Amino acid sequence: MKPKGRTARTWGQRPTAPNDVVCFIEDLPVARNGLKPEYFAKLARFEEDNFWFRARNRLIQWALGNYFPAATSFFEVGCGTGFVLKGIREASPRVRLAGSEIFGDGLASAWARLPGVDLYQMEARQIPFEREFESNGYKVYDMQDVFGTM
């Protein structure tokens, strides 16, 4: 699962692969700060039945189907537990999916939900891909929650 693209230029070396996860983070302890590991498992269980997460997935699926109907690949930056990618896979099974998350515990939940999907541990401000994916999800669908009404 070695990504194509600017790996050598971005990092000056090949990415590491601890625990079979392709990792583009030079300082892993920084990536462990923040959310408590147990939160990801709780979130993964909560998302499945929560109206907001399910409705958000339907909206994202609609937007991809309407604005990118011929897309063959999709990369989600900040995929968390993989809930959005799972919804996209169910709605568009022919689209090649990939995702990234800075937190290894989030990736563990995503791996459980998404066998066969390429997942990477990386910092969202240092994405080593340039042209590998036709459409990208940069958590734009969550920005209103963070910044208020735009």
MARTIMI-19316 format. One record per residue: residue number from 0; residue in three letters; chain; y, z, x of N, C-alpha, C, CB in turn. Coordinates in nm, 4 decimals, padded with zeros to 6 digits. Glycine has a CB too. Layout:
REM MARTIMI-19316
n, res, chain, n_py, n_pz, n_px, ca_py, ca_pz, ca_px, c_py, c_pz, c_px, cb_py, cb_pz, cb_px
NUM, ala, A, Y, Z, X, Y, Z, X, Y, Z, X, Y, Z, X
...
//
This chain:
REM MARTIMI-19316
n, res, chain, n_py, n_pz, n_px, ca_py, ca_pz, ca_px, c_py, c_pz, c_px, cb_py, cb_pz, cb_px
0, met, A, -00.1188, 00.0000, 00.0820, 00.0000, 00.0000, 00.0000, 00.1252, 00.0000, 00.0864, -00.0002, 00.1197, -00.0933
1, lys, A, 00.1295, -00.0833, 00.1864, 00.2476, -00.0911, 00.2697, 00.3501, -00.1812, 00.2015, 00.2124, -00.1437, 00.4113
2, pro, A, 00.4705, -00.1301, 00.1752, 00.5711, -00.2129, 00.1095, 00.6221, -00.3215, 00.2019, 00.6868, -00.1276, 00.0614
3, lys, A, 00.6603, -00.4329, 00.1431, 00.7233, -00.5404, 00.2181, 00.8705, -00.5067, 00.2311, 00.7024, -00.6792, 00.1490
4, gly, A, 00.9387, -00.5767, 00.3163, 01.0834, -00.5606, 00.3181, 01.1375, -00.5074, 00.4477, 01.1247, -00.4714, 00.2093
5, arg, A, 01.2399, -00.4255, 00.4369, 01.3209, -00.3876, 00.5510, 01.2756, -00.2582, 00.6155, 01.4632, -00.3755, 00.5099
6, thr, A, 01.1491, -00.2260, 00.6130, 01.1022, -00.0986, 00.6654, 01.1451, -00.0772, 00.8093, 00.9521, -00.0901, 00.6552
7, ala, A, 01.1207, -00.1753, 00.8955, 01.1529, -00.1585, 01.0366, 01.3035, -00.1407, 01.0575, 01.1024, -00.2785, 01.1167
8, arg, A, 01.3853, -00.2187, 00.9868, 01.5295, -00.2081, 01.0033, 01.5810, -00.0756, 00.9487, 01.5997, -00.3245, 00.9340
9, thr, A, 01.5244, -00.0319, 00.8368, 01.5734, 00.0896, 00.7731, 01.5393, 00.2144, 00.8542, 01.5158, 00.1016, 00.6334
10, trp, A, 01.4169, 00.2215, 00.9006, 01.3722, 00.3446, 00.9648, 01.3504, 00.3323, 01.1152, 01.2460, 00.3902, 00.9010
11, gly, A, 01.3363, 00.2098, 01.1637, 01.3058, 00.1925, 01.3049, 01.1615, 00.2254, 01.3365, 01.3968, 00.2779, 01.3883
12, gln, A, 01.0824, 00.2524, 01.2348, 00.9401, 00.2838, 01.2520, 00.8695, 00.2630, 01.1195, 00.9196, 00.4298, 01.3031
13, arg, A, 00.7396, 00.2652, 01.1216, 00.6630, 00.2512, 00.9974, 00.6687, 00.3828, 00.9200, 00.5150, 00.2108, 01.0270
14, pro, A, 00.6583, 00.3749, 00.7860, 00.6605, 00.4998, 00.7080, 00.5354, 00.5818, 00.7355, 00.6721, 00.4698, 00.5568
15, thr, A, 00.5476, 00.7119, 00.7196, 00.4306, 00.7983, 00.7328, 00.3548, 00.7977, 00.6015, 00.4712, 00.9431, 00.7726
16, ala, A, 00.2307, 00.8412, 00.6047, 00.1504, 00.8436, 00.4823, 00.0756, 00.9763, 00.4710, 00.0507, 00.7251, 00.4798
17, pro, A, 00.1478, 01.0898, 00.4564, 00.0783, 01.2175, 00.4367, 00.0115, 01.2212, 00.2998, 00.1765, 01.3358, 00.4513
18, asn, A, -00.1095, 01.2706, 00.2942, -00.1837, 01.2828, 00.1684, -00.1948, 01.1495, 00.0937, -00.1167, 01.3860, 00.0788
19, asp, A, -00.2082, 01.0396, 00.1671, -00.2236, 00.9068, 00.1079, -00.1033, 00.8618, 00.0260, -00.3452, 00.9045, 00.0213
20, val, A, 00.0127, 00.9208, 00.0458, 00.1350, 00.8794, -00.0207, 00.2239, 00.8154, 00.0854, 00.2068, 01.0006, -00.0916
21, val, A, 00.2665, 00.6924, 00.0619, 00.3578, 00.6281, 00.1562, 00.4907, 00.7007, 00.1473, 00.3743, 00.4745, 00.1262
22, cys, A, 00.5346, 00.7526, 00.2607, 00.6518, 00.8398, 00.2627, 00.7603, 00.7802, 00.3505, 00.6144, 00.9802, 00.3123
23, phe, A, 00.8803, 00.7656, 00.2945, 00.9955, 00.7137, 00.3662, 01.0987, 00.8228, 00.3929, 01.0588, 00.6000, 00.2879
24, ile, A, 01.0565, 00.9477, 00.3906, 01.1495, 01.0585, 00.4126, 01.1257, 01.1111, 00.5529, 01.1313, 01.1721, 00.3055
25, glu, A, 01.2309, 01.1117, 00.6322, 01.2170, 01.1561, 00.7696, 01.2019, 01.3071, 00.7806, 01.3353, 01.1108, 00.8499
26, asp, A, 01.2641, 01.3829, 00.6913, 01.2609, 01.5286, 00.6973, 01.2029, 01.5831, 00.5677, 01.4024, 01.5864, 00.7225
27, leu, A, 01.0705, 01.5928, 00.5609, 01.0038, 01.6358, 00.4380, 01.0464, 01.7724, 00.3857, 00.8582, 01.6373, 00.4603
28, pro, A, 01.0746, 01.8725, 00.4696, 01.1166, 02.0004, 00.4114, 01.2374, 01.9887, 00.3196, 01.1476, 02.0979, 00.5209
29, val, A, 01.3296, 01.8994, 00.3455, 01.4448, 01.8801, 00.2586, 01.3984, 01.8356, 00.1202, 01.5423, 01.7769, 00.3191
30, ala, A, 01.2968, 01.7505, 00.1179, 01.2472, 01.6991, -00.0094, 01.1766, 01.8068, -00.0904, 01.1532, 01.5827, 00.0144
31, arg, A, 01.1420, 01.9176, -00.0312, 01.0732, 02.0242, -00.1042, 01.1715, 02.1210, -00.1696, 00.9806, 02.1005, -00.0104
32, asn, A, 01.2967, 02.1115, -00.1358, 01.3973, 02.1991, -00.1966, 01.4270, 02.1531, -00.3385, 01.5271, 02.2009, -00.1124
33, gly, A, 01.4635, 02.2442, -00.4238, 01.5030, 02.2048, -00.5587, 01.4085, 02.2575, -00.6637, 01.5110, 02.0555, -00.5690
34, leu, A, 01.3461, 02.1683, -00.7361, 01.2577, 02.2068, -00.8459, 01.1349, 02.2819, -00.7965, 01.2148, 02.0840, -00.9237
35, lys, A, 01.0930, 02.3791, -00.8740, 00.9704, 02.4514, -00.8407, 00.8505, 02.3617, -00.8709, 00.9610, 02.5860, -00.9199
36, pro, A, 00.7482, 02.3641, -00.7868, 00.6327, 02.2757, -00.8058, 00.5679, 02.2854, -00.9434, 00.5302, 02.3058, -00.7022
37, glu, A, 00.5619, 02.4041, -00.9991, 00.4953, 02.4205, -01.1285, 00.5717, 02.3539, -01.2433, 00.4774, 02.5681, -01.1585
38, tyr, A, 00.6987, 02.3239, -01.2232, 00.7783, 02.2589, -01.3282, 00.7263, 02.1194, -01.3619, 00.9243, 02.2500, -01.2852
39, phe, A, 00.6770, 02.0473, -01.2628, 00.6316, 01.9105, -01.2878, 00.5098, 01.9068, -01.3791, 00.5995, 01.8411, -01.1564
40, ala, A, 00.4157, 01.9972, -01.3584, 00.2972, 02.0018, -01.4445, 00.3381, 02.0379, -01.5879, 00.1936, 02.1044, -01.3898
41, lys, A, 00.4298, 02.1319, -01.6024, 00.4780, 02.1692, -01.7363, 00.5509, 02.0523, -01.8022, 00.5714, 02.2920, -01.7281
42, leu, A, 00.6346, 01.9848, -01.7260, 00.7084, 01.8704, -01.7792, 00.6132, 01.7594, -01.8229, 00.8070, 01.8171, -01.6747
43, ala, A, 00.5119, 01.7333, -01.7435, 00.4155, 01.6277, -01.7780, 00.3481, 01.6567, -01.9117, 00.3090, 01.6136, -01.6675
44, arg, A, 00.3150, 01.7816, -01.9374, 00.2530, 01.8173, -02.0664, 00.3545, 01.8074, -02.1799, 00.1941, 01.9602, -02.0607
45, phe, A, 00.4766, 01.8489, -02.1549, 00.5820, 01.8514, -02.2560, 00.6233, 01.7108, -02.2988, 00.7030, 01.9269, -02.2033
46, glu, A, 00.6316, 01.6178, -02.2038, 00.6800, 01.4822, -02.2324, 00.5965, 01.4101, -02.3369, 00.6822, 01.4008, -02.1059
47, glu, A, 00.4668, 01.4293, -02.3329, 00.3755, 01.3536, -02.4191, 00.4065, 01.3692, -02.5676, 00.2336, 01.3969, -02.3931
48, asp, A, 00.4501, 01.4859, -02.6109, 00.4715, 01.5105, -02.7534, 00.6179, 01.5309, -02.7919, 00.3931, 01.6301, -02.7951
49, asn, A, 00.7072, 01.5218, -02.6973, 00.8472, 01.5485, -02.7253, 00.9176, 01.4247, -02.7802, 00.9175, 01.5972, -02.5996
50, phe, A, 00.9894, 01.4397, -02.8906, 01.0552, 01.3272, -02.9562, 01.1538, 01.2565, -02.8644, 01.1265, 01.3743, -03.0806
51, trp, A, 01.2289, 01.3316, -02.7842, 01.3314, 01.2714, -02.7011, 01.2691, 01.1810, -02.5939, 01.4171, 01.3801, -02.6360
52, phe, A, 01.1660, 01.2306, -02.5264, 01.1016, 01.1508, -02.4214, 01.0342, 01.0272, -02.4801, 00.9986, 01.2357, -02.3451
53, arg, A, 00.9699, 01.0424, -02.5953, 00.9039, 00.9266, -02.6578, 01.0072, 00.8245, -02.7049, 00.8161, 00.9717, -02.7768
54, ala, A, 01.1168, 00.8696, -02.7654, 01.2217, 00.7784, -02.8123, 01.2891, 00.7081, -02.6941, 01.3270, 00.8554, -02.8955
55, arg, A, 01.3124, 00.7803, -02.5877, 01.3721, 00.7198, -02.4684, 01.2810, 00.6119, -02.4123, 01.3999, 00.8265, -02.3613
56, asn, A, 01.1505, 00.6367, -02.4111, 01.0565, 00.5345, -02.3639, 01.0622, 00.4092, -02.4504, 00.9140, 00.5900, -02.3624
57, arg, A, 01.0683, 00.4277, -02.5813, 01.0768, 00.3105, -02.6701, 01.2046, 00.2305, -02.6441, 01.0718, 00.3547, -02.8180
58, leu, A, 01.3152, 00.2995, -02.6188, 01.4409, 00.2321, -02.5898, 01.4320, 00.1542, -02.4578, 01.5556, 00.3341, -02.5841
59, ile, A, 01.3736, 00.2141, -02.3571, 01.3582, 00.1465, -02.2279, 01.2670, 00.0252, -02.2426, 01.3017, 00.2438, -02.1216
60, gln, A, 01.1576, 00.0402, -02.3160, 01.0659, -00.0727, -02.3387, 01.1373, -00.1852, -02.4124, 00.9418, -00.0271, -02.4189
61, trp, A, 01.2182, -00.1503, -02.5121, 01.2937, -00.2510, -02.5865, 01.3897, -00.3244, -02.4932, 01.3713, -00.1858, -02.7031
62, ala, A, 01.4642, -00.2494, -02.4107, 01.5622, -00.3105, -02.3207, 01.4937, -00.4038, -02.2206, 01.6416, -00.2016, -02.2458
63, leu, A, 01.3832, -00.3606, -02.1649, 01.3119, -00.4477, -02.0702, 01.2608, -00.5736, -02.1391, 01.1945, -00.3723, -02.0055
64, gly, A, 01.2054, -00.5575, -02.2573, 01.1538, -00.6729, -02.3310, 01.2614, -00.7707, -02.3721, 01.0807, -00.6269, -02.4525
65, asn, A, 01.3802, -00.7202, -02.4039, 01.4900, -00.8065, -02.4486, 01.5728, -00.8647, -02.3345, 01.5801, -00.7295, -02.5401
66, tyr, A, 01.5941, -00.7880, -02.2293, 01.6805, -00.8342, -02.1216, 01.6043, -00.8890, -02.0008, 01.7689, -00.7223, -02.0776
67, phe, A, 01.4767, -00.8539, -01.9887, 01.3946, -00.9028, -01.8777, 01.2576, -00.9465, -01.9301, 01.3787, -00.7932, -01.7682
68, pro, A, 01.2535, -01.0379, -02.0270, 01.1257, -01.0731, -02.0905, 01.0251, -01.1402, -01.9971, 01.1514, -01.1635, -02.2065
69, ala, A, 01.0712, -01.2036, -01.8907, 00.9804, -01.2732, -01.7993, 00.9510, -01.1925, -01.6727, 01.0390, -01.4078, -01.7612
70, ala, A, 00.9950, -01.0676, -01.6671, 00.9742, -00.9866, -01.5466, 00.8255, -00.9716, -01.5167, 01.0392, -00.8479, -01.5627
71, thr, A, 00.7927, -00.9811, -01.3900, 00.6538, -00.9607, -01.3474, 00.6391, -00.8333, -01.2649, 00.6048, -01.0811, -01.2665
72, ser, A, 00.7529, -00.7687, -01.2300, 00.7458, -00.6450, -01.1531, 00.8620, -00.5538, -01.1918, 00.7478, -00.6745, -01.0009
73, phe, A, 00.8382, -00.4230, -01.1752, 00.9384, -00.3224, -01.2096, 00.9223, -00.2046, -01.1154, 00.9252, -00.2771, -01.3582
74, phe, A, 01.0341, -00.1584, -01.0596, 01.0342, -00.0440, -00.9679, 01.1251, 00.0634, -01.0253, 01.0808, -00.0857, -00.8243
75, glu, A, 01.0709, 00.1826, -01.0467, 01.1509, 00.2932, -01.0996, 01.1843, 00.3904, -00.9873, 01.0760, 00.3661, -01.2142
76, val, A, 01.3117, 00.4105, -00.9647, 01.3587, 00.5071, -00.8668, 01.3703, 00.6412, -00.9370, 01.4952, 00.4635, -00.8035
77, gly, A, 01.3052, 00.7425, -00.8837, 01.3065, 00.8742, -00.9470, 01.2110, 00.8804, -01.0634, 01.4460, 00.9095, -00.9933
78, cys, A, 01.0860, 00.8421, -01.0398, 00.9886, 00.8313, -01.1496, 00.9352, 00.9652, -01.1982, 00.8735, 00.7462, -01.1064
79, gly, A, 00.9672, 01.0740, -01.1288, 00.9224, 01.2056, -01.1750, 00.7728, 01.2117, -01.1966, 00.9928, 01.2424, -01.3029
80, thr, A, 00.7323, 01.2416, -01.3180, 00.5899, 01.2568, -01.3506, 00.5243, 01.1254, -01.3911, 00.5730, 01.3576, -01.4620
81, gly, A, 00.6003, 01.0175, -01.3928, 00.5445, 00.8869, -01.4264, 00.5435, 00.8526, -01.5744, 00.4074, 00.8792, -01.3758
82, phe, A, 00.6102, 00.9317, -01.6560, 00.6058, 00.9107, -01.8001, 00.6664, 00.7763, -01.8421, 00.6782, 01.0234, -01.8702
83, val, A, 00.7798, 00.7393, -01.7834, 00.8433, 00.6120, -01.8178, 00.7551, 00.4954, -01.7720, 00.9845, 00.6021, -01.7535
84, leu, A, 00.7039, 00.5026, -01.6503, 00.6161, 00.3956, -01.6014, 00.4916, 00.3808, -01.6878, 00.5754, 00.4225, -01.4570
85, lys, A, 00.4382, 00.4918, -01.7336, 00.3207, 00.4858, -01.8223, 00.3562, 00.4106, -01.9507, 00.2692, 00.6292, -01.8560
86, gly, A, 00.4728, 00.4380, -02.0071, 00.5155, 00.3690, -02.1277, 00.5361, 00.2200, -02.1054, 00.6424, 00.4304, -02.1795
87, ile, A, 00.5925, 00.1856, -01.9901, 00.6126, 00.0440, -01.9583, 00.4781, -00.0252, -01.9413, 00.6981, 00.0279, -01.8303
88, arg, A, 00.3837, 00.0420, -01.8765, 00.2506, -00.0174, -01.8578, 00.1826, -00.0420, -01.9924, 00.1624, 00.0738, -01.7700
89, glu, A, 00.1984, 00.0509, -02.0864, 00.1377, 00.0340, -02.2183, 00.2024, -00.0818, -02.2945, 00.1497, 00.1637, -02.2993
90, ala, A, 00.3348, -00.0976, -02.2817, 00.4056, -00.2024, -02.3540, 00.3954, -00.3387, -02.2847, 00.5510, -00.1639, -02.3700
91, ser, A, 00.3851, -00.3384, -02.1526, 00.3844, -00.4625, -02.0737, 00.2767, -00.4541, -01.9663, 00.5236, -00.4883, -02.0090
92, pro, A, 00.1497, -00.4646, -02.0045, 00.0413, -00.4413, -01.9087, 00.0345, -00.5410, -01.7931, -00.0879, -00.4433, -01.9808
93, arg, A, 00.0996, -00.6556, -01.8049, 00.0950, -00.7544, -01.6960, 00.2025, -00.7328, -01.5905, 00.1087, -00.8934, -01.7526
94, val, A, 00.2978, -00.6438, -01.6156, 00.4049, -00.6180, -01.5197, 00.3504, -00.5286, -01.4080, 00.5284, -00.5514, -01.5896
95, arg, A, 00.3716, -00.5721, -01.2829, 00.3319, -00.4900, -01.1671, 00.4321, -00.3761, -01.1546, 00.3259, -00.5755, -01.0337
96, leu, A, 00.3826, -00.2544, -01.1546, 00.4686, -00.1357, -01.1528, 00.4642, -00.0654, -01.0182, 00.4275, -00.0389, -01.2628
97, ala, A, 00.5755, -00.0035, -00.9846, 00.5844, 00.0836, -00.8682, 00.6900, 00.1883, -00.8990, 00.6191, 00.0033, -00.7372
98, gly, A, 00.6799, 00.3009, -00.8327, 00.7778, 00.4063, -00.8550, 00.7992, 00.4890, -00.7305, 00.7347, 00.4952, -00.9690
99, ser, A, 00.9101, 00.5588, -00.7282, 00.9391, 00.6485, -00.6168, 00.9870, 00.7819, -00.6713, 01.0447, 00.5870, -00.5214
100, glu, A, 00.9649, 00.8833, -00.5919, 01.0089, 01.0185, -00.6281, 01.0262, 01.0941, -00.4971, 00.9054, 01.0915, -00.7252
101, ile, A, 01.1275, 01.1766, -00.4895, 01.1495, 01.2541, -00.3679, 01.0538, 01.3739, -00.3602, 01.2952, 01.3021, -00.3615
102, phe, A, 01.0145, 01.4277, -00.4766, 00.9312, 01.5474, -00.4789, 00.7827, 01.5124, -00.4848, 00.9688, 01.6352, -00.5977
103, gly, A, 00.7082, 01.5609, -00.3886, 00.5641, 01.5356, -00.3840, 00.4905, 01.5879, -00.5057, 00.5056, 01.5970, -00.2609
104, asp, A, 00.5373, 01.6981, -00.5634, 00.4712, 01.7533, -00.6816, 00.4905, 01.6635, -00.8035, 00.5243, 01.8933, -00.7113
105, gly, A, 00.6046, 01.5987, -00.8122, 00.6253, 01.5000, -00.9179, 00.5329, 01.3814, -00.8988, 00.7711, 01.4534, -00.9207
106, leu, A, 00.5175, 01.3370, -00.7741, 00.4268, 01.2258, -00.7455, 00.2824, 01.2607, -00.7801, 00.4367, 01.1861, -00.5983
107, ala, A, 00.2428, 01.3857, -00.7618, 00.1060, 01.4259, -00.7968, 00.0808, 01.4054, -00.9461, 00.0812, 01.5737, -00.7582
108, ser, A, 00.1787, 01.4407, -01.0286, 00.1652, 01.4177, -01.1732, 00.1638, 01.2685, -01.2042, 00.2798, 01.4866, -01.2502
109, ala, A, 00.2484, 01.1928, -01.1351, 00.2533, 01.0484, -01.1574, 00.1222, 00.9814, -01.1161, 00.3705, 00.9868, -01.0801
110, trp, A, 00.0645, 01.0238, -01.0042, -00.0644, 00.9676, -00.9600, -00.1713, 00.9911, -01.0662, -00.1085, 01.0302, -00.8249
111, ala, A, -00.1714, 01.1090, -01.1255, -00.2717, 01.1401, -01.2282, -00.2544, 01.0507, -01.3510, -00.2622, 01.2883, -01.2693
112, arg, A, -00.1316, 01.0191, -01.3864, -00.1030, 00.9361, -01.5040, -00.1198, 00.7865, -01.4776, 00.0377, 00.9627, -01.5520
113, leu, A, -00.1029, 00.7454, -01.3537, -00.0875, 00.6034, -01.3232, -00.1810, 00.5546, -01.2133, 00.0542, 00.5756, -01.2836
114, pro, A, -00.3106, 00.5590, -01.2350, -00.3995, 00.5064, -01.1309, -00.3706, 00.3582, -01.1069, -00.5481, 00.5267, -01.1704
115, gly, A, -00.3662, 00.3206, -00.9810, -00.3438, 00.1814, -00.9458, -00.1981, 00.1400, -00.9326, -00.4077, 00.0964, -01.0457
116, val, A, -00.1046, 00.2294, -00.9623, 00.0374, 00.1982, -00.9491, 00.0836, 00.2436, -00.8106, 00.1218, 00.2671, -01.0624
117, asp, A, 00.1613, 00.1595, -00.7432, 00.2139, 00.1954, -00.6113, 00.3242, 00.2993, -00.6279, 00.2675, 00.0699, -00.5363
118, leu, A, 00.3060, 00.4134, -00.5634, 00.4048, 00.5208, -00.5696, 00.4458, 00.5577, -00.4280, 00.3489, 00.6448, -00.6452
119, tyr, A, 00.5751, 00.5846, -00.4106, 00.6300, 00.6125, -00.2789, 00.7145, 00.7385, -00.2839, 00.7129, 00.4938, -00.2280
120, gln, A, 00.7089, 00.8155, -00.1759, 00.7970, 00.9304, -00.1647, 00.9171, 00.8860, -00.0818, 00.7238, 01.0543, -00.0999
121, met, A, 01.0348, 00.8893, -00.1461, 01.1536, 00.8427, -00.0758, 01.2794, 00.9033, -00.1366, 01.1614, 00.6900, -00.0792
122, glu, A, 01.3826, 00.8976, -00.0594, 01.5165, 00.9378, -00.1001, 01.5817, 00.8184, -00.1696, 01.6018, 00.9864, 00.0228
123, ala, A, 01.6378, 00.8380, -00.2858, 01.6948, 00.7283, -00.3645, 01.8118, 00.6597, -00.2953, 01.7396, 00.7797, -00.4988
124, arg, A, 01.8741, 00.7259, -00.2004, 01.9864, 00.6639, -00.1296, 01.9409, 00.5827, -00.0088, 02.0850, 00.7703, -00.0850
125, gln, A, 01.8093, 00.5809, 00.0167, 01.7572, 00.5082, 00.1325, 01.6352, 00.4264, 00.0922, 01.7212, 00.6058, 00.2470
126, ile, A, 01.6528, 00.3358, 00.0003, 01.5428, 00.2543, -00.0506, 01.5164, 00.1404, 00.0482, 01.5753, 00.1985, -00.1934
127, pro, A, 01.3939, 00.1276, 00.0972, 01.3645, 00.0253, 00.1976, 01.3295, -00.1115, 00.1403, 01.2523, 00.0715, 00.2830
128, phe, A, 01.3396, -00.1292, 00.0119, 01.3045, -00.2561, -00.0507, 01.4314, -00.3372, -00.0773, 01.2258, -00.2326, -00.1824
129, glu, A, 01.4170, -00.4672, -00.0690, 01.5319, -00.5531, -00.0949, 01.5051, -00.6528, -00.2064, 01.5710, -00.6266, 00.0310
130, arg, A, 01.3925, -00.7242, -00.1983, 01.3638, -00.8293, -00.2970, 01.2226, -00.8193, -00.3534, 01.3836, -00.9661, -00.2346
131, glu, A, 01.1603, -00.7070, -00.3419, 01.0209, -00.6945, -00.3822, 00.9999, -00.6842, -00.5329, 00.9616, -00.5754, -00.3169
132, phe, A, 01.1043, -00.6466, -00.6071, 01.0895, -00.6232, -00.7501, 01.1960, -00.6997, -00.8276, 01.0978, -00.4732, -00.7816
133, glu, A, 01.1552, -00.7561, -00.9420, 01.2482, -00.8322, -01.0249, 01.3419, -00.7430, -01.1046, 01.1719, -00.9216, -01.1189
134, ser, A, 01.2919, -00.6297, -01.1487, 01.3759, -00.5389, -01.2254, 01.3558, -00.3984, -01.1715, 01.3432, -00.5459, -01.3774
135, asn, A, 01.4615, -00.3193, -01.1778, 01.4587, -00.1843, -01.1225, 01.5117, -00.0857, -01.2249, 01.5408, -00.1763, -00.9924
136, gly, A, 01.4514, 00.0315, -01.2283, 01.5025, 00.1393, -01.3107, 01.5571, 00.2471, -01.2206, 01.3936, 00.1953, -01.4041
137, tyr, A, 01.6865, 00.2610, -01.2160, 01.7506, 00.3589, -01.1294, 01.7939, 00.4822, -01.2069, 01.8701, 00.2971, -01.0595
138, lys, A, 01.7164, 00.5186, -01.3061, 01.7489, 00.6339, -01.3886, 01.8846, 00.6171, -01.4560, 01.7472, 00.7610, -01.3047
139, val, A, 01.9253, 00.4928, -01.4745, 02.0495, 00.4666, -01.5476, 02.0379, 00.5224, -01.6879, 02.0812, 00.3151, -01.5519
140, tyr, A, 01.9169, 00.5206, -01.7414, 01.8967, 00.5696, -01.8767, 01.9138, 00.7199, -01.8877, 01.7607, 00.5309, -01.9250
141, asp, A, 01.9262, 00.7909, -01.7771, 01.9501, 00.9351, -01.7805, 02.0936, 00.9725, -01.7442, 01.8548, 01.0046, -01.6865
142, met, A, 02.1734, 00.8792, -01.7013, 02.3066, 00.9112, -01.6522, 02.3972, 00.9703, -01.7592, 02.3701, 00.7885, -01.5954
143, gln, A, 02.3821, 00.9301, -01.8833, 02.4673, 00.9850, -01.9876, 02.4429, 01.1349, -02.0004, 02.4419, 00.9140, -02.1221
144, asp, A, 02.3187, 01.1784, -01.9805, 02.2905, 01.3217, -01.9857, 02.3634, 01.3967, -01.8757, 02.1409, 01.3467, -01.9751
145, val, A, 02.3783, 01.3327, -01.7616, 02.4396, 01.3981, -01.6477, 02.5914, 01.3949, -01.6563, 02.3935, 01.3331, -01.5194
146, phe, A, 02.6477, 01.2781, -01.6923, 02.7916, 01.2606, -01.6872, 02.8621, 01.2639, -01.8218, 02.8215, 01.1340, -01.6214
147, gly, A, 02.7890, 01.2778, -01.9296, 02.8505, 01.2759, -02.0612, 02.8671, 01.1356, -02.1138, 02.9835, 01.3446, -02.0576
148, thr, A, 02.9361, 01.1219, -02.2211, 02.9541, 00.9907, -02.2842, 03.0361, 00.9007, -02.1936, 03.0222, 01.0045, -02.4223
149, met, A, 02.9868, 00.7785, -02.1753, 03.0564, 00.6824, -02.0876, 03.1367, 00.5847, -02.1683, 02.9573, 00.6067, -01.9995
//
